[in-house]
Amino acid sequence: MSTEPTTPRPPAPPAPEGVETADAVVVGAGVAGLTAARTLRAQGLRVVVLDAAEVPGGPVRGGELPGLDGVRVDLGAESFAARGTAVGDLVHELGLDVVEPSGAGAWGYAAGHAYPLPRAGVLGIPADPWSRDVRRAVGLGGSLRASLDRVLPRRFTDLRTLETFTRSRMGARVTERLVAPVASGVHSAPLDRLDVAAVAPGLREAFEREGSLARAVASMRALAPAGSAVRGIDGGMHRLVEGLVAGTDVRLRHEVTGISRTAAPDGGPGTWLVRAETPSGPVDLAAPRLVVTTPALVDALGPLVGTAADLLPDPEPGADVRLVTLLLRAPELDDAPRGTGLLVAPPHRDAGRAAPPSDVEAKALTHSTAKWPWLRDRVRAAAGPGHHVVRLSYGRIGATTEPDLDRVVADASRLFGVDLHGRVLGHVVTRWNGALPPPTPAFRREVAAFVARVDAVPGLAVTGGWIAGTGLASIVGHAQECARDLASTE
């Protein structure tokens, strides 16, 4: 797809005096909104992007780490799923290079023990319950129970959530030691809040075809592209945002507080009026096309896309996430003792009982310099050998965590099995309050009904992770498709 505007479009319809006009307004300067804006611009449209934040990109951002001069690091998302081609194609269009992570695998951590995670799996669900790495993680008893999946009749399957699906087919050990660390870490939500279709596209269909969860996973892995399940960008994922912002009219610190629609006198699609509060006062924009990328505006859109009787998506609050990025002087980590990092299983909750306290509060640790060769080389050049960048993520639904540096270092020490006290040369804390709502089955049904009503309204599109699903592999393609459809609105 060309990155430059094509045939110029007719000017936007007249707007009330004092109201700025555009061909399209996009609400949200995350990757979804920026991608939609780029796609609209490529069709010759004049686009304005509004966001209440002070920086664009949403959870994709970069910055400098104290003690590491001249090297920008990711302070948010640092990879994207390899499935599909939308992200990779976009990266190449922006003149950036896709890179593979190192060959070191990821580890899990549960009940005080660290173990390598199986490489051949989907969200931690193994393709072979008897493989050595699965047996090491769940024990012989866990592998034996999981292997029953291949002979269990379909009626012994509970598809309500990812938790019930994996537990009914493969048992408790696989669910708690393999699936929970991966899926809960990725989605910041417990397994019983995750809709199978939303978090593992194609898995349910593969199971219906194969009659076994293990065989379903194996079939999906066989169709996956060669190499790692994730990719990155040379220089960091934040470069994607920098590329998308370039040439785009992005207006930050613009909080959208009102959306309305005026009918066209000739019976056409009409004009969207958007009001945003800014530090210098309110501003109003008018456009025949509107893209909304945040669930925060569902209530504002509700009266415009249906009737008062229509139910609106009512998401559960997302987790408050804290990402702590450390620069460490720790030669003991040169050999990557935990591979590319660890995913921590949430404390298991027995029915009617509170979860026991965990010895680790972090939900994940990424050994960034072990995972990304480009970063390892730049850190070594800037700071010398024996220096490492490590990220720890905090925040699960229902828990408020504001870790201090002592807590973070204690968690990193326990997860690595290396005493890291006194080794921190610099650190940065990145905060997101109310991350994406968990994709519960009920929420996904509500979203589907809402999208169907939106699709019936000319000049309006909704996109973003709350619609497309978690992860850039889902978000980018959906945003592009929405924008292409919207561009045809005259």
N, C-alpha and C positions, 0 to 999 in steps of 0.2 A: 504494500500500500504506500502510495506517495505520502511524503510528510509535508508537502507544500500545498497550499490551497489550489484548487483547480478552477473551474469556471466560476467567475464571480456570481453571487446570487443577488436577486433583487433586494433592495433595502428592506429592513424590518418595517412593519406597519407603524403608522404614526402613534405616538404615545401622548398621554397628558403632559401639559407643560411642566417642565422641571424634572421629568422622568427620562433617564438615559435609556436608549434603545440598543439592542443587540439582536443578532440572529438566533442566539441560544444562550441561556444562562445555565450553568452547572453549579449545583450546590454540593460542596465537598471537594477539597483539594488533596484527597488521598489518591492512591494509584488508580482507583476506579474512576474518580472524577477527572483526573488528569488524562487518563487514557481516553475517556469519552470525549473530552475537549479536543484532544489531538485528532481523533477520528473525525469529529465535526469540522475542524479547521481544514482537514484534508479535502473536504467537500466544498470548500470555498465559503464557509460560514464564519462570521465574526462572533467569537465566543468570549464570555466573561465567566470566570470561575470565582466563587465566593467561599470563604471558609473562616470560621471563628478563631481558628488557631493562629499562633504566631509564626509557625513554620509549616511548609507544605509537606505532604507525604504520608500523613497519618502515622501508622506504625513502621513506616520505612523512612529512616532518617540516619544521618551520619554526623560526625563531629570529631573533635580532637580529644585525645586522652592525655591528661596531665602527665608529664614525664616522657611523652613520646612525640617529640617535635616533628612537624612536617608530615605526619602520617594520619590521614583521616580514616576512622574505623566506623563500622556499622554500630549504631546505638539503638537499633530496632531490628526488624527482620533482616536476616543475613543469607537467605537462600530461597529458592522456589522449587516446587515439585516439578519433576521432569516430564510428567504426563502432558500430552498435548504439545502443540508447537507455538501457541499464541505468545507466551512470554519470550521464548527464545527468538522468535521472529521480530518482536518489538525491540528487544535488546540490540539485535543486529541493525535494525533500521536506525537506531540512535547512534550507531557507530561504536558500540561497546562490544566487549568480548565476553562470551559465556565461558565459565571455567568449571571444572569438576573438583569436588573435594578430594582430599587425600584418600588413600585406600584404607585407612584406619577405620574400624567400625565403631558404632556407638555402644554404650553400656547401659544397663539398668541398675537400679538400686532399690532394694526393698528389705524391710526388717533388719537393717544394719548390714546387709551384704550387697556387694557389687558383683555384677556378672555381665559378660558380653551378651548383647541382644542378638537374636538370630538375624542374619542378613536377608534370608529368603522369606519375607513376610509382607503383610499389608496391615499397617497400624499395629504392628506387634503380633498379629495373628500368624502362626507359623504354617508354612506349606508342608513341612515334614515334622510331626511331633517327636519322631525318634532321632532327629539330627543331634549331633553332639552338643551344639550350643543350646538347643532347647532343653535337653536333659540336664545340662549344667544349671540352667535357670530354674527349672520347675521340679527337678528330681525325677526318679523313675516312676513314682506314683503319678506325678503330674503328666508325664508323657503317656503313660498307660491310659489314663482317663481321656486325654486329648485324642488318642488314637481311636477311641470308640466312635468318634465322629464319622469315620469312614463306613461304619456299619449301622449306625443309628437310623431308624426310619425318619422320614421327614416330619412325622407328627411330633417328634421330640425336639421341636424347634420353636423358639420364642423370638419373633422378629420385632418386638415392640421397640427395643433400643439396642445399641451396640452392646451394652452390658448383658442383657438377657440373651441376645443372639450368641455371643461367644461363650457365655456360661452354660447355656443349654446344649451347645454342641461340643465344647472342649473342656468344660469344667472350671473349677475355681482357680486352680494354680495358674493356668495359662491366662485366665482373665485378669487376675490380680498382679501377676509378676511380669507379664509381657504386654498385654493390651492396655492395662490401666496406665503404666508409666508413659507409653507412647501417646495414646489418644488423649488422655487427660492433660498431658504436657502441651500438646499441640493446640487443643481447644480450650484450655483453662476451665474445664468443666468435668464433673464426674461422668462416668460411662452411662449411668442411668438417665442422663440428660441429653444424650447424643443420638440423633436419628441416623440410622444406618445409611440411607441413601444420601444424606447431606455430607457425612464425613468420609464415606468410602464409596464414591460413585462406581456403580457397576458390580459391587460385591454381592448384593442381594440377587441380581440377575444371574451372576455366575453360580451362586449357590443353587438357584432353582434349576439351572442347566446341569450342574454336576452332581447334585444330591449330597455333597459333602463340603464342609467349610474349608478343610485343608485342600481339597482338589480345586475348589473355587479360587483360593488364593494362588495355588500353583498355576492355574490357567491365566490369571491376571498378570502374574509375574512373567509368564512366558510371552505375553503380548507387550510387556513394557519395553521401552527402549533400552539398549545396552548401556551399561555403566551404572553410576549411582542413581538412587531415586530422587536426588536433589541436585540442583545446579546453583552456581553463584555468578557474580559478575566480577571481572578483574577490577580491583579497586574498591569493591563493595557494592551492595545493593542500593545504597543511597545515590549512586550515580544514575540509576534508573529515574529517580525523581528529578534530579538535576536536568537530565535530558528531556523529560516531559515538560518541565516548567519553562525551558528555554523557548522563547517566542510565543508563550501563552500569557494572556492577560489574567493573572492570578491576583486576587485581592484578599489579603489576609486581614485578620481582625475585623472581619465582616460577618457578624452573626445574623443569620436569616431568622427573622421573627414573624414574618407574615407572607402568605402566598394567596393570591386571588386570581381570578380569570375573568376577562371581559369578553363578551360575545362580539363577533365581527358583524357589521351591519349587513354584509352580503351572505350571511349564513356560513361563513368559513370557520376554520378552527379557533379563531379568536386569539387573544393575547394574554400571556402570563405576566402578572405584576408581582414582583418580588421586592420585599422591603428587608433591608439589613441595617442593624445597628452597628455603628463604627465609633471609634474614640472621638471623632469630630461631629458625631450626630448621625441621624438616619439618612439612608440613601435608598432610592427607588430605581428599579430597572424593569424594563418591559421587553418581552421577546415572544416570538411565536412558538418557541421550543424551550422546554425545561427538563433538565436531568437532575434527579434527586438521588444522592448516594448514601444518605444517612437515615436510619430508622427513627431518629429524633423528630423528624418532620411528618411522621405518619398521621398524627392527629390533625396537623394542618392540612394535609392532603385529603383526609377522609371525606369531608363534605363535598369535595370537588370531584370525587371519583366514584360516588355511589350514593346511597340513601342513608338516612339516620339509622335505619334498621341493620345496615351492614356491619358486621363485626370487623374490627381493625386488629392487626397483629398486636399482641400484647406480650412482648418479650420479657423473660426473666432478666433481672439485672446481670450484666456481665461482670466478670471478676475485675478488681482493681489490680493492675499488673505493675510490678516494679522490676526493672532490669538493671542490674549492677554490673558494670564493666570494669575489670581490674587490669592494671599493668603490674606484673609480678616479676621479681628477680628470683628465679627458682630453677636452677639447672637440673634439679631432680625431675622436672617435667619434660626435659628434652626428649625422653623416650616415649612420651605420650602414654603414661601408665593406664589411662582410661580411654584410650582411643580418641575419638573426636569429642567425647563428652558423655554425660550421663542423664538419663531421664529417671526421675524419682517417682516411685509408686505412691499414690496417696494412701494415708492410713486406712486400713480396711475397717469398715463399719459393720459390725454384726447387727442384725435386726433388733431394734429397741435399745441399742447400747451406743454410747458416744464412741467415736474413734479414739484409740489410745494415742497419746502424744508421740510424735516422731522425733528421732534424734537429728533430723535434718528438716529445716523449714523450706529450703529451696525446692522448686518443682523440677528444675533442670539446670544443668551446667554444660556450657559449651566451651571446649578448649579450642579457641578460635585459631590460634597459631598452629595447632596440630591439624585442624580441619582444612585450612585454606593455605596452600603453598605460597600464593601471592602475598598474603599477610605475614607469614613466617619470614619470608625473605626481606620484606620492608622493615619489619620490626628489628630483625637482626642487623640490617644496615643502619638503622637509626639509633638503636640502643645497645647493640652488641649481643653476643651469644648469651644464652641462658635467660633471656627475657621472654615473657609469654603474656598474651592477652587471653583472659578468661572471663566469661559472662555467666552470671547466675540469675535465674528468673524466679520471681516470687509472685504469688497471687492465685488463689483458688476461690471458686464461688463460695460465698458464705464466710470467708475468712479475710480479715484485714491484716495485712502484713506491711510494716514499714521497717525493714531490717536496718540495724546500724552496721557499721563496718565490722565490728567485732563478730557479730552474728554471721555476716557474709563470709568472713575469713574462716570462722569455725566450720561452717558448712563446706566450704571448699576444701579445707584440710581433711575433713572426714570423708568426703566423696573421693578425693584423690588418694587418700591414705598417706598423705605427706603433710608435715607440720608447716603451714604457710604463714604463721604469725610473724610479724616483723618483715615480711617480704613485699608488702604493697608499696609501689612507687607512685601510683596515681589511680584514681577511680572516678567514675561518672555514674550517676543514678538517673535513669530515664523512667518517667511515670506515665501510665495511661489509666485513667479512671473510667470504669464501666466499659470494658472491652466489649467485643461483639457478643450479643446475647447467645446463650447456648442453643444450638439447633435442635431443640426438642421436637418430637413428632408433632405435637400440637402446634407449636410455633411454625413449623414448616407448612402445615396445612393452612394456617391462617395467612401466611405469606403468599402461598399459591393462589388463594382466593383473592387476595388484595391485588396481586400482579395481574390476574385476569381482568379485574375492573380497570386497572391502570391502562392495560392494553387497548381498552375500548375508548380511551380519551385521546383525541388527536393532539399531537405536540407534546406529549408527556412520556417520560421514561423513568424507571427506577432501576438502580443497579447498585453494586457494592457487595461486600461479603455477606451481609444479612440476606441478600437475595440469591447470589450466585454460589455461596458456600465459602468456607474458609480457604485462604491461600491464593497467591497470585495466579496460579495455574487456572483456577476457576474464575477469578475476578477479571482478569485482563480480557479474555475472550468474550465474556458476557458483556462487559462495558463496550467493547468494539461493536458487537452485534446490535446492542441497543442504540448506539449512536448512529450506526449506518441506517437502521430503520427510521430513526428520528430525522435524519438528514433529508429523507424523501418528503417530509411534511412541508408543504408549500404555504 
